[in-house]
Amino acid sequence: MKTTSMTGFGRATMVGTNKTYRLEIKTLNSKSLDVQWRWGDPWTPLEAETLKTLQKELIRGKVTLSLYAEETNAKGAALSTGLQFQVLDEVWADWQRWLASKNQDPTNTVDLAQAWVHLATRHPLLYKNALQNNTDLFASSAEPDQATVAAFREALQEALALCKEFRFQEGQGIASVVLEYLGEIQGILDHIRNNESKKPHSVRQKIEAFLNEWKNNQTLIGSFAPDPGRMEQEILFYLEKKDVSEEIVRLQAHLHLAEQILKNETEQGRKLGFVAQEMGREINTIGSKASDFEIQHRVVMAKEWLEKIKEQSANLL
């Protein structure tokens, strides 16, 4: 199966002169290609080129492209952007001074220790934020050199490859679930078809039993006797009015088409959504024509499975 989801994630890194860049691509479902750029100068000039690549590789979806930067040392190794010990030391010194002004020993009670942890872990500068790094990086308006642009293009392709693989794996899971839902509707359709094949005989038996009971009550009808030919016409008219054989045939064709789309088509989301709409029309017609409670109950179950198919198809490419 070629089923592909619109949910994906890919990450790649590129090393510059004094920065290590982390490129991330996140995708969600969308009716068209909607790209959000989480970068700034000097990378903005690359947006047109990058957009063409995203259109070709991802086709559609809500795409967030982020570029983070970390400072590197002389050997090109990334420096830590985690816990800022200097900030922690400053908060500790301030805490000690405040306790001294209150004549409190910081190791005297557990409550004071818990208060210190609560205060320190909520300091806004305790962790270096990658977005703050980006602000420092993008303050320069200088455009990246050719080597950096080449490294970016390579990192973009690597991230896209991982994102597409993520989408493919996610799509395989969705396809399996949708095929299972289609199988449930197929089982319901088979049950309705079996009941429909028994309907003419059942209807005839009910009408004949009613007429026999009517004939036996001579005090109400006297010598009246129904015309056999007219009775056959009424039975045929009733059966034709309640006949759902055409709807069953069309629904069966839609089920087969949905399976073929999942197995053969490359872009399946919209097509599967359109087929689901047609399936809904046939199921609703069967429910409106059916006078049997059991069939109506099966129709409700089929609608429930169909809604699940629509939910899953909305996330397919």
PyMOL commands that set and color helices and strands:
alter all, ss='L'
color gray80, all
select helices_A, chain A and resi 44-58+85-101+110-121+130-137+146-216+218-221+228-241+245-264+269-289+293-313
alter helices_A, ss='H'
color red, helices_A
select strands_A, chain A and resi 8-15+19-28+33-38+61-71
alter strands_A, ss='S'
color yellow, strands_A
deselect
rebuild
show_as cartoon
